[in-house]
Amino acid sequence: MKSDLGLRPIYHSRDLRIEAYLFLSILAFHAAHLVRSRLKTGDIHSSWGTLTVKLNQMHRVTTVLSQDATHCTLLKKDEDHKPFHCKVFRAMGLKTSTYTRRMKVRRPSEEHANM
């Protein structure tokens, strides 16, 4: 899993940073292990590298439509999922969505937008 997660040698010199790096590395390992074990129950035995390459082929288009000075509408459209994507989503217990979702959101104030 070390090569799959892309972990590198520790170049930090402060103990707190070394501990944070190790904690995040172990957390990433456990997250990847959880995903792989759930996929195995769904009869998907691909390597981590293959999974990331295939799942990176998914696309979502987000369009922002301005309504007024304080609000805008977000349109989110997922592409039609390939059979492999649907199988992974089912194994993970996730829903697939190919519909357009409209959400009315508040625009950030000019102070926050310029930060």
Biopython code that builds the backbone (N, CA, C, O; Angstrom):
import numpy as np
from Bio.PDB.StructureBuilder import StructureBuilder

atoms = [
    (1, "MET", "N", (0.821, -1.197, 0.000)),
    (1, "MET", "CA", (0.000, 0.000, 0.000)),
    (1, "MET", "C", (0.860, 1.255, 0.000)),
    (1, "MET", "O", (0.390, 2.314, -0.416)),
    (2, "LYS", "N", (2.102, 1.167, 0.452)),
    (2, "LYS", "CA", (2.949, 2.355, 0.498)),
    (2, "LYS", "C", (3.121, 2.948, -0.896)),
    (2, "LYS", "O", (3.051, 4.164, -1.074)),
    (3, "SER", "N", (3.342, 2.095, -1.869)),
    (3, "SER", "CA", (3.518, 2.606, -3.224)),
    (3, "SER", "C", (2.183, 3.075, -3.807)),
    (3, "SER", "O", (2.148, 4.044, -4.566)),
    (4, "ASP", "N", (1.090, 2.399, -3.461)),
    (4, "ASP", "CA", (-0.221, 2.817, -3.963)),
    (4, "ASP", "C", (-0.616, 4.189, -3.441)),
    (4, "ASP", "O", (-1.182, 4.992, -4.183)),
    (5, "LEU", "N", (-0.330, 4.467, -2.192)),
    (5, "LEU", "CA", (-0.702, 5.748, -1.596)),
    (5, "LEU", "C", (0.297, 6.849, -1.925)),
    (5, "LEU", "O", (0.017, 8.022, -1.681)),
    (6, "GLY", "N", (1.441, 6.501, -2.466)),
    (6, "GLY", "CA", (2.436, 7.502, -2.834)),
    (6, "GLY", "C", (3.142, 8.108, -1.634)),
    (6, "GLY", "O", (3.518, 9.280, -1.672)),
    (7, "LEU", "N", (3.331, 7.343, -0.574)),
    (7, "LEU", "CA", (4.011, 7.862, 0.611)),
    (7, "LEU", "C", (5.491, 8.059, 0.305)),
    (7, "LEU", "O", (6.103, 7.293, -0.439)),
    (8, "ARG", "N", (6.034, 9.094, 0.893)),
    (8, "ARG", "CA", (7.439, 9.427, 0.662)),
    (8, "ARG", "C", (8.193, 9.398, 1.986)),
    (8, "ARG", "O", (7.581, 9.345, 3.052)),
    (9, "PRO", "N", (9.516, 9.432, 1.918)),
    (9, "PRO", "CA", (10.278, 9.501, 3.168)),
    (9, "PRO", "C", (9.935, 10.767, 3.953)),
    (9, "PRO", "O", (9.485, 11.762, 3.385)),
    (10, "ILE", "N", (10.150, 10.714, 5.240)),
    (10, "ILE", "CA", (9.830, 11.852, 6.106)),
    (10, "ILE", "C", (11.008, 12.828, 6.083)),
    (10, "ILE", "O", (12.122, 12.474, 6.469)),
    (11, "TYR", "N", (10.755, 14.056, 5.629)),
    (11, "TYR", "CA", (11.790, 15.082, 5.581)),
    (11, "TYR", "C", (11.574, 16.153, 6.647)),
    (11, "TYR", "O", (12.285, 17.158, 6.664)),
    (12, "HIS", "N", (10.606, 15.951, 7.530)),
    (12, "HIS", "CA", (10.325, 16.939, 8.564)),
    (12, "HIS", "C", (11.343, 16.808, 9.695)),
    (12, "HIS", "O", (11.877, 15.727, 9.942)),
    (13, "SER", "N", (11.600, 17.911, 10.370)),
    (13, "SER", "CA", (12.547, 17.855, 11.487)),
    (13, "SER", "C", (11.871, 18.080, 12.835)),
    (13, "SER", "O", (12.441, 17.744, 13.873)),
    (14, "ARG", "N", (10.680, 18.637, 12.836)),
    (14, "ARG", "CA", (9.969, 18.852, 14.099)),
    (14, "ARG", "C", (9.109, 17.635, 14.428)),
    (14, "ARG", "O", (8.462, 17.050, 13.560)),
    (15, "ASP", "N", (9.124, 17.275, 15.705)),
    (15, "ASP", "CA", (8.390, 16.085, 16.150)),
    (15, "ASP", "C", (6.900, 16.183, 15.836)),
    (15, "ASP", "O", (6.284, 15.197, 15.433)),
    (16, "LEU", "N", (6.323, 17.364, 16.020)),
    (16, "LEU", "CA", (4.890, 17.534, 15.782)),
    (16, "LEU", "C", (4.540, 17.278, 14.314)),
    (16, "LEU", "O", (3.512, 16.671, 14.014)),
    (17, "ARG", "N", (5.389, 17.737, 13.414)),
    (17, "ARG", "CA", (5.137, 17.524, 11.981)),
    (17, "ARG", "C", (5.322, 16.063, 11.594)),
    (17, "ARG", "O", (4.582, 15.542, 10.759)),
    (18, "ILE", "N", (6.299, 15.405, 12.194)),
    (18, "ILE", "CA", (6.522, 13.979, 11.926)),
    (18, "ILE", "C", (5.312, 13.172, 12.391)),
    (18, "ILE", "O", (4.834, 12.287, 11.680)),
    (19, "GLU", "N", (4.819, 13.486, 13.596)),
    (19, "GLU", "CA", (3.640, 12.790, 14.117)),
    (19, "GLU", "C", (2.423, 13.030, 13.235)),
    (19, "GLU", "O", (1.648, 12.106, 12.990)),
    (20, "ALA", "N", (2.244, 14.259, 12.755)),
    (20, "ALA", "CA", (1.113, 14.576, 11.877)),
    (20, "ALA", "C", (1.223, 13.798, 10.563)),
    (20, "ALA", "O", (0.228, 13.275, 10.062)),
    (21, "TYR", "N", (2.432, 13.724, 10.010)),
    (21, "TYR", "CA", (2.648, 12.984, 8.768)),
    (21, "TYR", "C", (2.324, 11.505, 8.949)),
    (21, "TYR", "O", (1.655, 10.900, 8.112)),
    (22, "LEU", "N", (2.804, 10.931, 10.048)),
    (22, "LEU", "CA", (2.535, 9.516, 10.305)),
    (22, "LEU", "C", (1.046, 9.271, 10.538)),
    (22, "LEU", "O", (0.500, 8.278, 10.058)),
    (23, "PHE", "N", (0.391, 10.162, 11.266)),
    (23, "PHE", "CA", (-1.032, 10.019, 11.517)),
    (23, "PHE", "C", (-1.820, 10.058, 10.208)),
    (23, "PHE", "O", (-2.692, 9.220, 9.980)),
    (24, "LEU", "N", (-1.513, 11.026, 9.352)),
    (24, "LEU", "CA", (-2.228, 11.127, 8.071)),
    (24, "LEU", "C", (-1.934, 9.932, 7.170)),
    (24, "LEU", "O", (-2.811, 9.483, 6.432)),
    (25, "SER", "N", (-0.717, 9.418, 7.222)),
    (25, "SER", "CA", (-0.365, 8.245, 6.424)),
    (25, "SER", "C", (-1.159, 7.021, 6.877)),
    (25, "SER", "O", (-1.667, 6.266, 6.048)),
    (26, "ILE", "N", (-1.265, 6.828, 8.180)),
    (26, "ILE", "CA", (-2.026, 5.692, 8.708)),
    (26, "ILE", "C", (-3.511, 5.862, 8.422)),
    (26, "ILE", "O", (-4.201, 4.892, 8.108)),
    (27, "LEU", "N", (-4.003, 7.089, 8.529)),
    (27, "LEU", "CA", (-5.406, 7.364, 8.215)),
    (27, "LEU", "C", (-5.704, 7.054, 6.743)),
    (27, "LEU", "O", (-6.731, 6.452, 6.429)),
    (28, "ALA", "N", (-4.812, 7.461, 5.850)),
    (28, "ALA", "CA", (-4.990, 7.174, 4.424)),
    (28, "ALA", "C", (-4.960, 5.668, 4.166)),
    (28, "ALA", "O", (-5.743, 5.158, 3.365)),
    (29, "PHE", "N", (-4.059, 4.959, 4.842)),
    (29, "PHE", "CA", (-3.979, 3.514, 4.691)),
    (29, "PHE", "C", (-5.286, 2.853, 5.123)),
    (29, "PHE", "O", (-5.795, 1.974, 4.427)),
    (30, "HIS", "N", (-5.830, 3.269, 6.265)),
    (30, "HIS", "CA", (-7.073, 2.670, 6.757)),
    (30, "HIS", "C", (-8.252, 2.990, 5.834)),
    (30, "HIS", "O", (-9.114, 2.139, 5.611)),
    (31, "ALA", "N", (-8.293, 4.211, 5.298)),
    (31, "ALA", "CA", (-9.366, 4.569, 4.367)),
    (31, "ALA", "C", (-9.283, 3.720, 3.102)),
    (31, "ALA", "O", (-10.298, 3.220, 2.618)),
    (32, "ALA", "N", (-8.076, 3.559, 2.569)),
    (32, "ALA", "CA", (-7.898, 2.734, 1.367)),
    (32, "ALA", "C", (-8.245, 1.280, 1.661)),
    (32, "ALA", "O", (-8.851, 0.610, 0.825)),
    (33, "HIS", "N", (-7.870, 0.785, 2.835)),
    (33, "HIS", "CA", (-8.184, -0.595, 3.213)),
    (33, "HIS", "C", (-9.697, -0.801, 3.321)),
    (33, "HIS", "O", (-10.217, -1.827, 2.880)),
    (34, "LEU", "N", (-10.399, 0.164, 3.902)),
    (34, "LEU", "CA", (-11.859, 0.079, 4.008)),
    (34, "LEU", "C", (-12.505, 0.018, 2.628)),
    (34, "LEU", "O", (-13.396, -0.797, 2.386)),
    (35, "VAL", "N", (-12.054, 0.879, 1.730)),
    (35, "VAL", "CA", (-12.602, 0.886, 0.362)),
    (35, "VAL", "C", (-12.326, -0.448, -0.317)),
    (35, "VAL", "O", (-13.230, -1.039, -0.906)),
    (36, "ARG", "N", (-11.088, -0.931, -0.242)),
    (36, "ARG", "CA", (-10.742, -2.196, -0.898)),
    (36, "ARG", "C", (-11.526, -3.373, -0.328)),
    (36, "ARG", "O", (-11.945, -4.251, -1.082)),
    (37, "SER", "N", (-11.736, -3.407, 0.997)),
    (37, "SER", "CA", (-12.479, -4.521, 1.582)),
    (37, "SER", "C", (-13.949, -4.474, 1.187)),
    (37, "SER", "O", (-14.559, -5.521, 0.969)),
    (38, "ARG", "N", (-14.527, -3.287, 1.090)),
    (38, "ARG", "CA", (-15.922, -3.191, 0.636)),
    (38, "ARG", "C", (-16.048, -3.593, -0.825)),
    (38, "ARG", "O", (-17.025, -4.233, -1.212)),
    (39, "LEU", "N", (-15.075, -3.225, -1.632)),
    (39, "LEU", "CA", (-15.126, -3.591, -3.046)),
    (39, "LEU", "C", (-14.946, -5.094, -3.230)),
    (39, "LEU", "O", (-15.536, -5.679, -4.139)),
    (40, "LYS", "N", (-14.144, -5.723, -2.386)),
    (40, "LYS", "CA", (-13.962, -7.176, -2.491)),
    (40, "LYS", "C", (-15.259, -7.916, -2.205)),
    (40, "LYS", "O", (-15.526, -8.950, -2.817)),
    (41, "THR", "N", (-16.080, -7.397, -1.272)),
    (41, "THR", "CA", (-17.374, -8.039, -1.016)),
    (41, "THR", "C", (-18.301, -7.877, -2.211)),
    (41, "THR", "O", (-19.230, -8.666, -2.387)),
    (42, "GLY", "N", (-18.057, -6.858, -3.035)),
    (42, "GLY", "CA", (-18.826, -6.664, -4.260)),
    (42, "GLY", "C", (-18.175, -7.317, -5.463)),
    (42, "GLY", "O", (-18.535, -7.016, -6.601)),
    (43, "ASP", "N", (-17.211, -8.214, -5.226)),
    (43, "ASP", "CA", (-16.509, -8.968, -6.270)),
    (43, "ASP", "C", (-15.709, -8.065, -7.214)),
    (43, "ASP", "O", (-15.650, -8.317, -8.418)),
    (44, "ILE", "N", (-15.104, -7.031, -6.671)),
    (44, "ILE", "CA", (-14.197, -6.163, -7.434)),
    (44, "ILE", "C", (-12.822, -6.331, -6.808)),
    (44, "ILE", "O", (-12.599, -5.947, -5.660)),
    (45, "HIS", "N", (-11.901, -6.910, -7.576)),
    (45, "HIS", "CA", (-10.577, -7.234, -7.042)),
    (45, "HIS", "C", (-9.476, -6.453, -7.759)),
    (45, "HIS", "O", (-8.350, -6.939, -7.869)),
    (46, "SER", "N", (-9.781, -5.265, -8.243)),
    (46, "SER", "CA", (-8.793, -4.448, -8.955)),
    (46, "SER", "C", (-7.775, -3.874, -7.974)),
    (46, "SER", "O", (-8.056, -3.724, -6.785)),
    (47, "SER", "N", (-6.594, -3.557, -8.489)),
    (47, "SER", "CA", (-5.573, -2.925, -7.654)),
    (47, "SER", "C", (-5.976, -1.478, -7.380)),
    (47, "SER", "O", (-6.841, -0.925, -8.059)),
    (48, "TRP", "N", (-5.341, -0.875, -6.385)),
    (48, "TRP", "CA", (-5.651, 0.512, -6.029)),
    (48, "TRP", "C", (-5.346, 1.445, -7.198)),
    (48, "TRP", "O", (-6.096, 2.385, -7.458)),
    (49, "GLY", "N", (-4.250, 1.184, -7.896)),
    (49, "GLY", "CA", (-3.889, 2.015, -9.046)),
    (49, "GLY", "C", (-4.926, 1.935, -10.158)),
    (49, "GLY", "O", (-5.286, 2.951, -10.753)),
    (50, "THR", "N", (-5.406, 0.723, -10.438)),
    (50, "THR", "CA", (-6.439, 0.554, -11.467)),
    (50, "THR", "C", (-7.726, 1.254, -11.058)),
    (50, "THR", "O", (-8.377, 1.893, -11.885)),
    (51, "LEU", "N", (-8.095, 1.137, -9.791)),
    (51, "LEU", "CA", (-9.308, 1.806, -9.313)),
    (51, "LEU", "C", (-9.225, 3.316, -9.488)),
    (51, "LEU", "O", (-10.175, 3.941, -9.959)),
    (52, "THR", "N", (-8.098, 3.901, -9.112)),
    (52, "THR", "CA", (-7.981, 5.351, -9.223)),
    (52, "THR", "C", (-7.993, 5.814, -10.675)),
    (52, "THR", "O", (-8.568, 6.857, -10.987)),
    (53, "VAL", "N", (-7.363, 5.048, -11.565)),
    (53, "VAL", "CA", (-7.364, 5.428, -12.984)),
    (53, "VAL", "C", (-8.783, 5.368, -13.555)),
    (53, "VAL", "O", (-9.224, 6.292, -14.237)),
    (54, "LYS", "N", (-9.496, 4.271, -13.270)),
    (54, "LYS", "CA", (-10.849, 4.115, -13.814)),
    (54, "LYS", "C", (-11.840, 5.100, -13.204)),
    (54, "LYS", "O", (-12.700, 5.631, -13.907)),
    (55, "LEU", "N", (-11.724, 5.347, -11.907)),
    (55, "LEU", "CA", (-12.665, 6.262, -11.261)),
    (55, "LEU", "C", (-12.367, 7.723, -11.577)),
    (55, "LEU", "O", (-13.252, 8.570, -11.455)),
    (56, "ASN", "N", (-11.148, 8.032, -11.977)),
    (56, "ASN", "CA", (-10.817, 9.401, -12.392)),
    (56, "ASN", "C", (-11.415, 9.753, -13.749)),
    (56, "ASN", "O", (-11.311, 10.899, -14.187)),
    (57, "GLN", "N", (-12.037, 8.793, -14.419)),
    (57, "GLN", "CA", (-12.661, 9.049, -15.717)),
    (57, "GLN", "C", (-14.081, 9.594, -15.572)),
    (57, "GLN", "O", (-14.715, 9.942, -16.568)),
    (58, "MET", "N", (-14.582, 9.671, -14.340)),
    (58, "MET", "CA", (-15.923, 10.203, -14.117)),
    (58, "MET", "C", (-15.887, 11.727, -14.226)),
    (58, "MET", "O", (-14.894, 12.359, -13.866)),
    (59, "HIS", "N", (-16.982, 12.311, -14.729)),
    (59, "HIS", "CA", (-17.044, 13.760, -14.903)),
    (59, "HIS", "C", (-18.321, 14.321, -14.316)),
    (59, "HIS", "O", (-19.372, 13.680, -14.348)),
    (60, "ARG", "N", (-18.218, 15.521, -13.781)),
    (60, "ARG", "CA", (-19.371, 16.281, -13.299)),
    (60, "ARG", "C", (-19.211, 17.694, -13.822)),
    (60, "ARG", "O", (-18.145, 18.297, -13.694)),
    (61, "VAL", "N", (-20.285, 18.226, -14.418)),
    (61, "VAL", "CA", (-20.278, 19.594, -14.925)),
    (61, "VAL", "C", (-21.058, 20.457, -13.946)),
    (61, "VAL", "O", (-22.203, 20.151, -13.614)),
    (62, "THR", "N", (-20.435, 21.534, -13.487)),
    (62, "THR", "CA", (-21.093, 22.466, -12.574)),
    (62, "THR", "C", (-21.199, 23.817, -13.259)),
    (62, "THR", "O", (-20.202, 24.366, -13.728)),
    (63, "THR", "N", (-22.417, 24.351, -13.314)),
    (63, "THR", "CA", (-22.662, 25.653, -13.916)),
    (63, "THR", "C", (-23.226, 26.573, -12.844)),
    (63, "THR", "O", (-24.111, 26.176, -12.085)),
    (64, "VAL", "N", (-22.722, 27.793, -12.779)),
    (64, "VAL", "CA", (-23.196, 28.780, -11.813)),
    (64, "VAL", "C", (-23.976, 29.842, -12.574)),
    (64, "VAL", "O", (-23.445, 30.499, -13.469)),
    (65, "LEU", "N", (-25.251, 30.003, -12.205)),
    (65, "LEU", "CA", (-26.112, 31.008, -12.835)),
    (65, "LEU", "C", (-26.395, 32.102, -11.819)),
    (65, "LEU", "O", (-26.869, 31.831, -10.716)),
    (66, "SER", "N", (-26.103, 33.334, -12.196)),
    (66, "SER", "CA", (-26.314, 34.457, -11.305)),
    (66, "SER", "C", (-27.795, 34.797, -11.245)),
    (66, "SER", "O", (-28.453, 34.876, -12.283)),
    (67, "GLN", "N", (-28.332, 35.000, -10.035)),
    (67, "GLN", "CA", (-29.737, 35.377, -9.877)),
    (67, "GLN", "C", (-29.875, 36.842, -9.503)),
    (67, "GLN", "O", (-30.599, 37.595, -10.155)),
    (68, "ASP", "N", (-29.186, 37.234, -8.464)),
    (68, "ASP", "CA", (-29.194, 38.628, -8.040)),
    (68, "ASP", "C", (-27.875, 38.899, -7.336)),
    (68, "ASP", "O", (-26.934, 38.113, -7.446)),
    (69, "ALA", "N", (-27.806, 40.004, -6.616)),
    (69, "ALA", "CA", (-26.540, 40.393, -5.993)),
    (69, "ALA", "C", (-26.115, 39.448, -4.879)),
    (69, "ALA", "O", (-24.929, 39.384, -4.552)),
    (70, "THR", "N", (-27.051, 38.715, -4.287)),
    (70, "THR", "CA", (-26.694, 37.876, -3.140)),
    (70, "THR", "C", (-26.843, 36.379, -3.380)),
    (70, "THR", "O", (-26.319, 35.588, -2.595)),
    (71, "HIS", "N", (-27.536, 35.964, -4.434)),
    (71, "HIS", "CA", (-27.786, 34.536, -4.644)),
    (71, "HIS", "C", (-27.416, 34.116, -6.067)),
    (71, "HIS", "O", (-27.423, 34.918, -7.001)),
    (72, "CYS", "N", (-27.095, 32.837, -6.192)),
    (72, "CYS", "CA", (-26.858, 32.238, -7.497)),
    (72, "CYS", "C", (-27.396, 30.802, -7.445)),
    (72, "CYS", "O", (-27.641, 30.260, -6.368)),
    (73, "THR", "N", (-27.573, 30.202, -8.617)),
    (73, "THR", "CA", (-28.054, 28.831, -8.716)),
    (73, "THR", "C", (-26.930, 27.961, -9.253)),
    (73, "THR", "O", (-26.294, 28.298, -10.251)),
    (74, "LEU", "N", (-26.690, 26.834, -8.582)),
    (74, "LEU", "CA", (-25.691, 25.871, -9.042)),
    (74, "LEU", "C", (-26.413, 24.733, -9.738)),
    (74, "LEU", "O", (-27.339, 24.152, -9.172)),
    (75, "LEU", "N", (-26.007, 24.408, -10.948)),
    (75, "LEU", "CA", (-26.521, 23.251, -11.667)),
    (75, "LEU", "C", (-25.397, 22.220, -11.714)),
    (75, "LEU", "O", (-24.313, 22.501, -12.224)),
    (76, "LYS", "N", (-25.658, 21.030, -11.182)),
    (76, "LYS", "CA", (-24.656, 19.961, -11.171)),
    (76, "LYS", "C", (-25.189, 18.791, -11.965)),
    (76, "LYS", "O", (-26.252, 18.254, -11.653)),
    (77, "LYS", "N", (-24.456, 18.391, -12.993)),
    (77, "LYS", "CA", (-24.875, 17.305, -13.873)),
    (77, "LYS", "C", (-23.770, 16.271, -13.934)),
    (77, "LYS", "O", (-22.659, 16.567, -14.374)),
    (78, "ASP", "N", (-24.075, 15.044, -13.488)),
    (78, "ASP", "CA", (-23.124, 13.937, -13.599)),
    (78, "ASP", "C", (-23.315, 13.283, -14.957)),
    (78, "ASP", "O", (-24.433, 13.189, -15.463)),
    (79, "GLU", "N", (-22.212, 12.833, -15.541)),
    (79, "GLU", "CA", (-22.317, 12.129, -16.816)),
    (79, "GLU", "C", (-22.927, 10.751, -16.589)),
    (79, "GLU", "O", (-23.010, 10.282, -15.454)),
    (80, "ASP", "N", (-23.345, 10.117, -17.652)),
    (80, "ASP", "CA", (-23.839, 8.743, -17.548)),
    (80, "ASP", "C", (-22.670, 7.860, -17.128)),
    (80, "ASP", "O", (-21.604, 7.879, -17.744)),
    (81, "HIS", "N", (-22.888, 7.095, -16.075)),
    (81, "HIS", "CA", (-21.813, 6.281, -15.528)),
    (81, "HIS", "C", (-21.626, 5.012, -16.357)),
    (81, "HIS", "O", (-22.583, 4.430, -16.869)),
    (82, "LYS", "N", (-20.374, 4.607, -16.471)),
    (82, "LYS", "CA", (-20.036, 3.368, -17.155)),
    (82, "LYS", "C", (-20.385, 2.201, -16.237)),
    (82, "LYS", "O", (-20.547, 2.397, -15.032)),
    (83, "PRO", "N", (-20.501, 0.994, -16.783)),
    (83, "PRO", "CA", (-20.865, -0.165, -15.949)),
    (83, "PRO", "C", (-19.919, -0.390, -14.769)),
    (83, "PRO", "O", (-20.365, -0.767, -13.686)),
    (84, "PHE", "N", (-18.628, -0.164, -14.966)),
    (84, "PHE", "CA", (-17.679, -0.341, -13.861)),
    (84, "PHE", "C", (-17.978, 0.639, -12.733)),
    (84, "PHE", "O", (-17.941, 0.267, -11.560)),
    (85, "HIS", "N", (-18.276, 1.894, -13.085)),
    (85, "HIS", "CA", (-18.596, 2.904, -12.073)),
    (85, "HIS", "C", (-19.838, 2.507, -11.286)),
    (85, "HIS", "O", (-19.867, 2.639, -10.063)),
    (86, "CYS", "N", (-20.858, 2.024, -11.979)),
    (86, "CYS", "CA", (-22.094, 1.595, -11.302)),
    (86, "CYS", "C", (-21.822, 0.436, -10.351)),
    (86, "CYS", "O", (-22.371, 0.384, -9.251)),
    (87, "LYS", "N", (-20.969, -0.493, -10.781)),
    (87, "LYS", "CA", (-20.641, -1.647, -9.940)),
    (87, "LYS", "C", (-19.905, -1.200, -8.674)),
    (87, "LYS", "O", (-20.168, -1.717, -7.589)),
    (88, "VAL", "N", (-18.983, -0.241, -8.813)),
    (88, "VAL", "CA", (-18.253, 0.285, -7.660)),
    (88, "VAL", "C", (-19.206, 1.015, -6.721)),
    (88, "VAL", "O", (-19.129, 0.840, -5.505)),
    (89, "PHE", "N", (-20.096, 1.824, -7.264)),
    (89, "PHE", "CA", (-21.045, 2.558, -6.435)),
    (89, "PHE", "C", (-21.944, 1.598, -5.661)),
    (89, "PHE", "O", (-22.212, 1.812, -4.478)),
    (90, "ARG", "N", (-22.410, 0.537, -6.330)),
    (90, "ARG", "CA", (-23.254, -0.452, -5.641)),
    (90, "ARG", "C", (-22.486, -1.145, -4.519)),
    (90, "ARG", "O", (-23.013, -1.328, -3.422)),
    (91, "ALA", "N", (-21.237, -1.530, -4.796)),
    (91, "ALA", "CA", (-20.424, -2.219, -3.788)),
    (91, "ALA", "C", (-20.157, -1.319, -2.583)),
    (91, "ALA", "O", (-20.061, -1.806, -1.457)),
    (92, "MET", "N", (-20.039, -0.022, -2.810)),
    (92, "MET", "CA", (-19.771, 0.917, -1.722)),
    (92, "MET", "C", (-21.053, 1.387, -1.038)),
    (92, "MET", "O", (-20.993, 2.078, -0.020)),
    (93, "GLY", "N", (-22.211, 1.019, -1.590)),
    (93, "GLY", "CA", (-23.478, 1.448, -0.996)),
    (93, "GLY", "C", (-23.817, 2.891, -1.295)),
    (93, "GLY", "O", (-24.493, 3.548, -0.503)),
    (94, "LEU", "N", (-23.350, 3.397, -2.442)),
    (94, "LEU", "CA", (-23.593, 4.784, -2.838)),
    (94, "LEU", "C", (-24.621, 4.851, -3.957)),
    (94, "LEU", "O", (-24.779, 3.898, -4.720)),
    (95, "LYS", "N", (-25.313, 5.965, -4.053)),
    (95, "LYS", "CA", (-26.273, 6.172, -5.135)),
    (95, "LYS", "C", (-25.565, 6.805, -6.322)),
    (95, "LYS", "O", (-24.666, 7.629, -6.157)),
    (96, "THR", "N", (-25.979, 6.413, -7.514)),
    (96, "THR", "CA", (-25.492, 7.086, -8.714)),
    (96, "THR", "C", (-26.538, 8.112, -9.115)),
    (96, "THR", "O", (-27.740, 7.882, -8.978)),
    (97, "SER", "N", (-26.074, 9.229, -9.604)),
    (97, "SER", "CA", (-27.018, 10.259, -10.020)),
    (97, "SER", "C", (-26.609, 10.783, -11.389)),
    (97, "SER", "O", (-25.456, 11.160, -11.596)),
    (98, "THR", "N", (-27.536, 10.805, -12.305)),
    (98, "THR", "CA", (-27.277, 11.352, -13.634)),
    (98, "THR", "C", (-28.221, 12.519, -13.905)),
    (98, "THR", "O", (-28.382, 12.942, -15.050)),
    (99, "TYR", "N", (-28.837, 13.030, -12.860)),
    (99, "TYR", "CA", (-29.796, 14.107, -13.018)),
    (99, "TYR", "C", (-29.135, 15.460, -12.735)),
    (99, "TYR", "O", (-28.023, 15.535, -12.213)),
    (100, "THR", "N", (-29.849, 16.511, -13.091)),
    (100, "THR", "CA", (-29.377, 17.860, -12.811)),
    (100, "THR", "C", (-29.954, 18.300, -11.477)),
    (100, "THR", "O", (-31.154, 18.171, -11.239)),
    (101, "ARG", "N", (-29.109, 18.812, -10.622)),
    (101, "ARG", "CA", (-29.531, 19.279, -9.312)),
    (101, "ARG", "C", (-29.448, 20.800, -9.287)),
    (101, "ARG", "O", (-28.435, 21.371, -9.691)),
    (102, "ARG", "N", (-30.493, 21.455, -8.819)),
    (102, "ARG", "CA", (-30.484, 22.907, -8.681)),
    (102, "ARG", "C", (-30.397, 23.250, -7.210)),
    (102, "ARG", "O", (-31.147, 22.725, -6.387)),
    (103, "MET", "N", (-29.479, 24.133, -6.892)),
    (103, "MET", "CA", (-29.339, 24.569, -5.510)),
    (103, "MET", "C", (-29.208, 26.084, -5.494)),
    (103, "MET", "O", (-28.376, 26.648, -6.204)),
    (104, "LYS", "N", (-30.022, 26.735, -4.692)),
    (104, "LYS", "CA", (-29.918, 28.178, -4.535)),
    (104, "LYS", "C", (-28.970, 28.439, -3.374)),
    (104, "LYS", "O", (-29.245, 28.046, -2.240)),
    (105, "VAL", "N", (-27.872, 29.091, -3.655)),
    (105, "VAL", "CA", (-26.863, 29.327, -2.627)),
    (105, "VAL", "C", (-26.601, 30.819, -2.486)),
    (105, "VAL", "O", (-26.807, 31.606, -3.409)),
    (106, "ARG", "N", (-26.148, 31.167, -1.317)),
    (106, "ARG", "CA", (-25.821, 32.558, -1.017)),
    (106, "ARG", "C", (-24.412, 32.845, -1.510)),
    (106, "ARG", "O", (-23.488, 32.072, -1.254)),
    (107, "ARG", "N", (-24.252, 33.929, -2.200)),
    (107, "ARG", "CA", (-22.920, 34.327, -2.674)),
    (107, "ARG", "C", (-22.071, 34.801, -1.509)),
    (107, "ARG", "O", (-22.588, 35.393, -0.562)),
    (108, "PRO", "N", (-20.769, 34.545, -1.571)),
    (108, "PRO", "CA", (-19.907, 35.093, -0.514)),
    (108, "PRO", "C", (-19.827, 36.604, -0.648)),
    (108, "PRO", "O", (-19.929, 37.139, -1.752)),
    (109, "SER", "N", (-19.644, 37.292, 0.471)),
    (109, "SER", "CA", (-19.507, 38.737, 0.428)),
    (109, "SER", "C", (-18.215, 39.092, -0.297)),
    (109, "SER", "O", (-17.330, 38.250, -0.450)),
    (110, "GLU", "N", (-18.111, 40.330, -0.737)),
    (110, "GLU", "CA", (-16.934, 40.768, -1.499)),
    (110, "GLU", "C", (-15.657, 40.633, -0.670)),
    (110, "GLU", "O", (-14.583, 40.383, -1.219)),
    (111, "GLU", "N", (-15.769, 40.796, 0.648)),
    (111, "GLU", "CA", (-14.590, 40.667, 1.516)),
    (111, "GLU", "C", (-14.025, 39.252, 1.440)),
    (111, "GLU", "O", (-12.814, 39.069, 1.322)),
    (112, "HIS", "N", (-14.923, 38.233, 1.509)),
    (112, "HIS", "CA", (-14.471, 36.853, 1.477)),
    (112, "HIS", "C", (-14.038, 36.420, 0.082)),
    (112, "HIS", "O", (-13.150, 35.579, -0.056)),
    (113, "ALA", "N", (-14.656, 36.989, -0.957)),
    (113, "ALA", "CA", (-14.317, 36.590, -2.325)),
    (113, "ALA", "C", (-12.914, 37.051, -2.697)),
    (113, "ALA", "O", (-12.256, 36.410, -3.516)),
    (114, "ASN", "N", (-12.448, 38.139, -2.116)),
    (114, "ASN", "CA", (-11.119, 38.682, -2.463)),
    (114, "ASN", "C", (-9.998, 38.069, -1.655)),
    (114, "ASN", "O", (-8.838, 38.396, -1.904)),
    (115, "MET", "N", (-10.280, 37.199, -0.700)),
    (115, "MET", "CA", (-9.230, 36.616, 0.137)),
    (115, "MET", "C", (-8.498, 35.533, -0.557)),
    (115, "MET", "O", (-7.583, 34.941, 0.015)),
]
sb = StructureBuilder()
sb.init_structure("model")
sb.init_model(0)
sb.init_chain("A")
sb.init_seg("    ")
for serial, (resi, resn, name, xyz) in enumerate(atoms, 1):
    if name == "N":
        sb.init_residue(resn, " ", resi, " ")
    sb.init_atom(name, np.array(xyz, "f"), 0.0, 1.0, " ", f" {name:<3s}", serial, name[0])
structure = sb.get_structure()
